[in-house]
């Protein structure tokens, strides 16, 4: 996923460090961005935040790197997309997008967090598109499609354990199919 990256630095009295971190935690929890408005930062599109805190005498030096998701760029969507004569994206293009989404979902699930909804939607849409290409594992398509539906239902229900199980099943199926067709 690509996104917008910004950096900011701030120095404050060291005694205010705990207050700053408390405010940051409340902003993440409640989505209140007033405190960080000057940094043009939103947790709605937050992908990654890296904080560096250093004590310099009675001052605290804060350095933050924030990466946000650019709308419409979920899982590499639309990047260098080649199309076939019928207007569909090339099979290889679909597979590359799916691979990015699948890896990202796996990383989130491994950490015990739900994948992003846009990522999940992109993966499901590309999965539905992938099974329309003949000659790339047709005999596995029905089972694959069923697993994708089950993964999506688990996501919609917020069932992390079921998502992890279905992801593992899809990963095993992917390995089997790729061994057969690569």
C-alpha positions as CSV (number, residue, x, y, z in Angstrom):
1,X,0.0,0.0,0.0
2,X,1.3,3.4,-0.7
3,X,0.3,6.5,1.1
4,X,1.1,9.9,2.3
5,X,4.0,10.2,4.7
6,X,4.6,13.2,7.0
7,X,7.0,14.0,9.8
8,X,6.8,16.3,12.6
9,X,8.9,17.4,15.6
10,X,8.0,19.0,18.8
11,X,9.8,20.0,22.0
12,X,8.0,20.2,25.3
13,X,8.8,20.2,29.0
14,X,9.7,16.6,30.1
15,X,7.0,16.8,32.9
16,X,4.4,17.0,30.1
17,X,5.4,13.7,28.4
18,X,2.8,11.6,30.3
19,X,0.1,14.1,29.5
20,X,1.0,14.1,25.8
21,X,0.9,10.3,25.6
22,X,-2.5,10.3,27.5
23,X,-3.9,12.8,25.0
24,X,-2.6,10.8,22.1
25,X,-4.1,7.6,23.4
26,X,-7.5,9.3,23.9
27,X,-7.3,10.7,20.3
28,X,-6.7,7.2,18.9
29,X,-9.5,5.8,21.0
30,X,-12.1,8.5,20.4
31,X,-11.0,9.9,17.0
32,X,-10.7,13.4,18.4
33,X,-8.1,15.2,16.3
34,X,-8.3,18.7,17.7
35,X,-5.0,18.4,19.6
36,X,-3.0,17.4,16.5
37,X,-4.9,19.6,14.0
38,X,-1.8,21.6,13.3
39,X,-0.1,18.5,12.0
40,X,-2.9,17.6,9.5
41,X,-3.2,14.1,10.9
42,X,-6.2,11.8,11.0
43,X,-6.4,8.4,12.6
44,X,-9.1,7.4,10.1
45,X,-6.5,6.9,7.4
46,X,-3.6,6.1,9.7
47,X,-1.5,3.2,8.4
48,X,1.6,3.5,10.6
49,X,3.0,5.9,13.3
50,X,6.5,5.8,14.6
51,X,7.3,7.9,17.7
52,X,10.7,8.8,18.9
53,X,11.0,10.4,22.3
54,X,14.3,11.7,23.7
55,X,15.0,13.5,26.9
56,X,17.3,16.5,26.6
57,X,17.7,17.9,30.1
58,X,14.3,19.1,31.3
59,X,12.9,19.0,27.7
60,X,11.3,16.1,25.8
61,X,12.1,16.0,22.1
62,X,9.3,14.3,20.1
63,X,9.8,13.1,16.6
64,X,7.0,11.4,14.7
65,X,6.7,9.8,11.3
66,X,3.1,9.2,10.2
67,X,2.1,7.2,7.2
68,X,-1.5,7.4,6.0
69,X,-3.4,5.4,3.4
70,X,-4.3,7.2,0.2
71,X,-7.9,6.5,-0.8
72,X,-8.2,4.3,-3.8
73,X,-4.8,2.9,-3.4
74,X,-5.8,-0.2,-1.4
75,X,-3.4,-3.1,-2.1
76,X,-1.8,-1.4,-5.1
77,X,-5.1,-1.0,-6.9
78,X,-4.8,0.6,-10.3
79,X,-1.0,0.8,-10.3
80,X,0.4,0.0,-13.7
81,X,-2.6,-2.0,-14.7
82,X,-2.5,-3.8,-18.0
83,X,-5.7,-5.0,-19.6
84,X,-6.6,-7.8,-21.9
85,X,-8.5,-7.3,-25.2
86,X,-11.9,-7.7,-23.4
87,X,-11.0,-4.9,-21.0
88,X,-10.4,-7.1,-18.0
89,X,-7.1,-6.6,-16.1
90,X,-4.4,-9.2,-17.0
91,X,-4.4,-12.3,-14.8
92,X,-0.9,-11.5,-13.6
93,X,-2.0,-8.0,-12.6
94,X,-4.9,-9.3,-10.6
95,X,-2.7,-11.9,-8.9
96,X,-0.1,-9.2,-7.9
97,X,-2.8,-7.1,-6.3
98,X,-4.2,-10.1,-4.5
99,X,-0.8,-11.1,-3.2
100,X,-0.3,-7.6,-1.7
101,X,-3.7,-7.7,0.0
102,X,-3.2,-11.3,1.2
103,X,0.2,-10.6,2.7
104,X,-1.1,-7.4,4.4
105,X,-4.1,-9.3,5.8
106,X,-1.8,-12.1,7.1
107,X,0.4,-9.6,8.9
108,X,-2.6,-8.0,10.6
109,X,-4.1,-11.3,11.6
110,X,-0.8,-12.5,12.9
111,X,-0.7,-9.4,15.2
112,X,-4.2,-10.3,16.3
113,X,-5.9,-7.3,14.6
114,X,-8.6,-7.2,12.0
115,X,-7.5,-6.3,8.4
116,X,-8.7,-3.0,7.0
117,X,-12.2,-3.2,5.5
118,X,-11.0,-1.7,2.1
119,X,-8.2,-4.2,1.9
120,X,-10.7,-7.0,2.5
121,X,-13.1,-5.7,-0.1
122,X,-10.3,-5.4,-2.6
123,X,-9.2,-8.9,-2.0
124,X,-12.7,-10.4,-2.3
125,X,-13.4,-8.4,-5.5
126,X,-10.1,-9.6,-7.0
127,X,-10.8,-13.2,-5.9
128,X,-14.1,-13.1,-7.7
129,X,-12.4,-11.7,-10.8
130,X,-9.6,-14.3,-10.6
131,X,-11.9,-17.3,-10.7
132,X,-13.3,-16.0,-14.0
133,X,-10.0,-16.7,-15.7
134,X,-10.0,-20.3,-17.2
135,X,-7.0,-22.5,-17.1
136,X,-5.4,-21.4,-13.8
137,X,-6.7,-24.0,-11.4
138,X,-10.4,-24.2,-12.4
139,X,-10.8,-27.4,-10.3
140,X,-10.0,-25.4,-7.1
141,X,-12.1,-22.3,-7.9
142,X,-15.3,-23.5,-6.2
143,X,-13.6,-24.4,-2.9
144,X,-11.6,-21.2,-3.1
145,X,-14.7,-19.1,-3.6
146,X,-16.4,-20.7,-0.7
147,X,-13.4,-20.0,1.6
148,X,-13.4,-16.4,0.4
149,X,-17.1,-16.1,1.3
150,X,-16.4,-17.6,4.8
151,X,-13.5,-15.2,5.3
152,X,-15.6,-12.3,4.3
153,X,-18.4,-13.3,6.6
154,X,-15.9,-13.7,9.5
155,X,-14.6,-10.2,8.7
156,X,-18.1,-8.6,8.6
157,X,-18.9,-10.3,11.9
158,X,-15.7,-9.1,13.5
159,X,-14.7,-12.7,14.3
160,X,-10.9,-12.6,14.4
161,X,-10.5,-16.3,15.3
162,X,-12.6,-17.4,12.3
163,X,-10.7,-15.0,10.1
164,X,-7.4,-16.5,11.2
165,X,-8.7,-20.0,10.5
166,X,-10.1,-19.2,7.0
167,X,-6.9,-17.3,6.2
168,X,-4.8,-20.3,7.1
169,X,-7.1,-22.5,4.9
170,X,-6.7,-20.1,2.0
171,X,-3.0,-20.0,2.5
172,X,-2.8,-23.8,2.3
173,X,-5.0,-23.8,-0.8
174,X,-2.9,-21.1,-2.4
175,X,0.3,-23.1,-1.8
176,X,-1.3,-26.3,-3.2
177,X,-2.6,-24.5,-6.3
178,X,0.6,-22.6,-6.9
179,X,2.7,-25.8,-6.7
180,X,0.4,-27.3,-9.3
181,X,0.3,-24.3,-11.7
182,X,3.6,-22.4,-11.4
